[in-house]
Amino acid sequence: MSNSLVVQTREIEPVEDLLAHADPAAPLAWLRRGDGFVAAGSGVAAVIRVPAGVGPSRAAIASEAWRALCADADIDDTVNLPGSGLVAFGTLTFDEDSAVDSILIVPSIIVGKRHGRSWITRISADAPLAESEYGPHWAGTVGPGAQTPEGYQASVEAALDRIAAGELSKVVLARDLAGTIPAGSDLRRLVRALSTGYPDTWTFAVDGLIGASPETLVTAQHGSVTARVLAGTIGRGADPDADTVASASLASSTKDLDEHQYAVQSLLVSLRPHVRAMAASEQPFLLKLPNLFHLATDVEGELADGESALDLVGALHPTAAVAGTPTEAAIAAIRELEPFDRGRYAGPVGWVDAEGNGEWAIALRCAQFDADASADAPIAVTAYAGAGIVAGSDPETELLETRVKFRPLVDALA
C-alpha cells in the first residue's frame, strides 16, 4: 500500500480570522497584512526533521526530501495560488552545528487566504473545519538569560578587537532573555498581537518559534524571486521632529551604510548562481516600523529552472545581515562570543509548496517556546535580539539597539 500523501484544495467562503482555526497550544501560522495560512487543528500529515551532523547543508537535505515527498503525492488543487495544494511550514537553525533540529511540517488541514480568496487544503484527512474560542488573556515575564547586558558589552569589545586585527569586517552578536508564561496559555493571542501591531512584518508560529520578522530572506512566486536586505538600525524618535532627526542620522551614518553594503553584496553573490537575471536598487531606502528605522534594499530576479524557494534558502543563509563578513569567520566568532546555542533564532522560517513557491523570512524579533512542556507546568520561553558589530561600533549603543529590537516581543508578552 502506498504511503503517498493525498492532497485536495478547494476554494471556500471568505475566512475573516485565520487564527481562530489554529491550535491554541501549538499554533502553526504564517501571516502578513491579514493574508497567509494556518494549520487548522493539531493534525500532522508528514514531518521532515533534519538533525545536526547529517551533512553540510540542512536546507539542501530538507529540499531533497521535500522534492521526493511532492513527487510521490497525489495533488488535486483547483485554486492554483502560491501556497495552495501541498505546503510545508519550516524553521531551520541558524548554525549547521546547532543541537536543535531543523524541521518541515505538513499539517493535515490548512486554511489559507490571499488576495481576497480563501481556501482549505486537506492532506490525507477528511476532518471538518472547526474554530475554537480564544483562551483568556495571559502575561509572561522575561529577564536576563545566558548573556547578561554586561556580558554582551564585553562580547562586543572582544568582537571589535577581532575586527581591528583584520579577522573579519562585521559580526552580528545576539543576547537572550529567558522567562516563563502560564501553563495552558493560548499562544494564538501572542501571534495575533504581533500580527496586529506589526502588520508589515512576517508573523510566524512554527514548532514553538513565534515572532514578527521585518526581514525577507527570499520569496519565490511563479518563477520570480524577491529578497529584502535589512542592515543598519536606529530607534524611532519620541515626536515627529525627533523622528526626522533619527531617520536623517541613519541615512547619513557611514557605519550603518557600510554595514548595509556588506549585507547587500553577500546576498547578491549568493543569489547570482540561482537566477537568470537580477536587479537591486543602488541606494538603500528607509523602512519605518512602529519602533525603529532600518536601512533596506530590495533585490529582484528570475528563478533558474528547477530551483525552489527552499533551494534559495540554502544558498542565501546565513546572510551578512545576521552573521557577518566573511561568513565563516563571523560564525566562528559567534560560536565563541555567544554563551548559548541560537537554535532557530536568525535562521530561515517560512513555507514552501509543491510548485517551488515560498516565502521565507529570517527569524528575528522572536522567541522559542518549549513545545514539550506538560499541560500543567509553566511554559519556558527564550527571546533573542542582536546587533551588527563593525569598526566604530560602541558597546553601549549596540546594547541599546538590542533593547529596541526586544520591544515588540516583550510588549506582546506583557
URQUINOR-V943471 format. One record per backbone hydrogen bond with DSSP energy under -0.5 kcal/mol. CO is the residue of the C=O (numbers start at 1). NH is the residue of the N-H. E is the energy in kcal/mol with one decimal. If there is no record, write none. Layout:
CO|NH|E + CO|NH|E
This chain:
5|7|-0.6 + 5|74|-3.1 + 6|124|-3.4 + 7|76|-2.8 + 8|122|-2.8 + 9|78|-1.6 + 10|120|-2.5 + 12|118|-0.6 + 14|16|-0.5 + 16|18|-0.6 + 17|20|-0.9 + 18|21|-1.9 + 19|22|-1.3 + 20|132|-2.1 + 21|41|-2.0 + 24|187|-2.1 + 28|39|-2.5 + 29|205|-2.2 + 30|37|-2.1 + 31|203|-2.7 + 32|35|-2.0 + 35|32|-2.3 + 36|113|-2.6 + 37|30|-2.0 + 38|40|-0.5 + 38|111|-2.4 + 39|41|-0.7 + 41|23|-0.6 + 43|108|-2.0 + 46|106|-3.0 + 47|49|-0.6 + 48|104|-2.6 + 49|51|-0.6 + 50|102|-2.7 + 51|54|-0.8 + 57|61|-1.8 + 58|62|-2.8 + 59|63|-2.6 + 60|64|-2.2 + 61|65|-2.1 + 62|66|-2.5 + 63|67|-2.5 + 64|68|-1.8 + 65|69|-2.2 + 66|70|-2.6 + 67|71|-2.1 + 68|72|-1.3 + 70|73|-1.1 + 73|75|-0.7 + 74|7|-3.4 + 74|76|-0.5 + 75|77|-0.5 + 76|9|-2.7 + 76|78|-0.5 + 81|84|-2.7 + 86|354|-1.4 + 88|352|-1.8 + 89|105|-3.2 + 90|350|-2.5 + 91|103|-2.4 + 95|98|-1.9 + 96|53|-0.5 + 102|50|-2.9 + 103|91|-2.2 + 104|48|-2.7 + 105|89|-2.7 + 105|107|-0.7 + 106|45|-2.9 + 106|46|-1.6 + 108|123|-3.4 + 109|40|-2.5 + 110|121|-2.9 + 111|38|-2.1 + 112|119|-2.1 + 113|36|-2.8 + 114|117|-2.0 + 117|114|-2.5 + 118|12|-2.1 + 119|112|-2.4 + 120|10|-2.2 + 121|110|-2.5 + 121|123|-0.5 + 122|8|-2.4 + 122|124|-0.6 + 141|180|-1.2 + 143|178|-2.5 + 146|148|-0.7 + 147|145|-0.6 + 148|152|-2.6 + 149|153|-2.0 + 150|154|-1.9 + 151|155|-2.1 + 152|156|-2.3 + 153|157|-2.2 + 154|158|-2.2 + 155|159|-2.4 + 156|160|-2.5 + 157|161|-1.8 + 158|162|-1.6 + 159|163|-2.3 + 160|164|-2.5 + 161|165|-1.5 + 162|167|-2.4 + 162|168|-0.6 + 163|166|-1.4 + 169|391|-0.5 + 170|325|-1.9 + 171|173|-0.6 + 171|389|-3.1 + 173|387|-2.0 + 175|385|-1.8 + 176|145|-1.6 + 177|383|-2.9 + 178|143|-2.7 + 179|381|-2.6 + 180|141|-1.5 + 181|379|-2.5 + 182|185|-1.4 + 185|187|-1.1 + 186|189|-1.7 + 187|191|-1.8 + 188|192|-2.8 + 189|193|-2.2 + 190|194|-2.4 + 191|195|-2.5 + 192|196|-2.5 + 193|197|-2.4 + 194|198|-2.2 + 196|199|-0.5 + 198|201|-1.7 + 199|33|-1.2 + 201|203|-0.8 + 202|204|-0.5 + 202|213|-2.5 + 203|31|-2.8 + 204|211|-2.0 + 205|29|-2.2 + 206|209|-1.8 + 208|210|-0.7 + 208|369|-3.3 + 209|206|-2.2 + 210|367|-2.4 + 211|204|-2.4 + 213|202|-3.2 + 214|216|-0.7 + 215|362|-2.3 + 216|228|-1.3 + 218|360|-2.6 + 219|226|-2.3 + 220|358|-2.3 + 221|224|-2.0 + 223|303|-3.4 + 224|221|-2.2 + 225|301|-2.6 + 226|219|-2.6 + 227|299|-3.1 + 228|230|-0.5 + 229|297|-1.8 + 232|295|-2.1 + 234|293|-3.1 + 239|243|-2.6 + 240|244|-2.2 + 241|245|-2.1 + 242|246|-2.5 + 243|247|-2.6 + 244|248|-2.3 + 245|249|-2.3 + 246|250|-2.2 + 247|251|-2.3 + 248|252|-1.2 + 250|253|-1.2 + 252|254|-0.6 + 253|257|-2.7 + 254|258|-2.5 + 255|259|-2.1 + 256|260|-2.4 + 257|261|-2.3 + 258|262|-2.0 + 259|263|-1.5 + 260|264|-2.3 + 261|265|-2.5 + 262|266|-2.0 + 263|267|-1.9 + 264|268|-2.4 + 265|269|-2.2 + 266|270|-1.8 + 267|271|-2.5 + 268|272|-2.1 + 269|273|-0.5 + 271|274|-2.2 + 272|275|-1.2 + 274|304|-2.4 + 277|302|-1.7 + 279|300|-2.8 + 285|287|-0.6 + 285|296|-2.8 + 286|288|-0.6 + 287|289|-0.6 + 287|294|-2.1 + 291|236|-1.8 + 292|289|-2.8 + 293|234|-2.0 + 294|287|-3.0 + 295|231|-1.7 + 296|285|-3.1 + 297|229|-3.0 + 298|281|-1.1 + 299|227|-2.4 + 300|279|-2.7 + 301|225|-2.7 + 302|276|-3.0 + 304|307|-1.6 + 308|312|-1.9 + 309|313|-1.9 + 310|314|-1.7 + 311|315|-1.5 + 312|316|-2.5 + 313|317|-2.3 + 319|322|-1.2 + 319|323|-1.5 + 323|172|-2.7 + 325|169|-2.9 + 325|170|-2.0 + 326|330|-2.4 + 327|331|-2.7 + 328|332|-2.0 + 329|333|-2.0 + 330|334|-2.4 + 331|335|-2.4 + 332|336|-1.4 + 333|337|-2.6 + 334|338|-2.2 + 337|339|-0.5 + 340|342|-0.6 + 342|345|-1.9 + 343|94|-2.6 + 344|347|-2.3 + 347|363|-3.1 + 348|92|-2.8 + 349|361|-3.2 + 350|90|-3.2 + 351|359|-0.9 + 352|88|-2.3 + 353|356|-1.8 + 356|309|-2.3 + 357|353|-2.4 + 358|220|-2.7 + 359|351|-1.7 + 360|217|-2.2 + 360|218|-2.0 + 361|349|-2.4 + 361|363|-0.5 + 362|364|-1.8 + 363|346|-3.0 + 365|212|-1.4 + 366|384|-1.8 + 367|210|-2.6 + 367|369|-0.6 + 368|382|-1.9 + 369|371|-1.0 + 370|373|-1.3 + 374|377|-1.6 + 378|380|-0.6 + 379|181|-2.0 + 380|370|-2.3 + 381|179|-2.2 + 382|368|-2.8 + 383|177|-2.3 + 384|366|-0.5 + 385|175|-2.6 + 387|173|-2.1 + 388|390|-0.6 + 389|171|-2.0 + 390|393|-2.4 + 394|398|-2.5 + 395|399|-2.0 + 396|400|-2.1 + 397|401|-1.9 + 398|402|-1.8 + 399|403|-1.6 + 400|404|-2.0 + 401|405|-2.0 + 402|406|-1.9 + 403|407|-1.0 + 406|409|-0.5 + 406|410|-2.6 + 407|411|-3.0 + 408|412|-1.8 + 409|413|-2.6 + 410|414|-1.7 + 413|140|-2.0
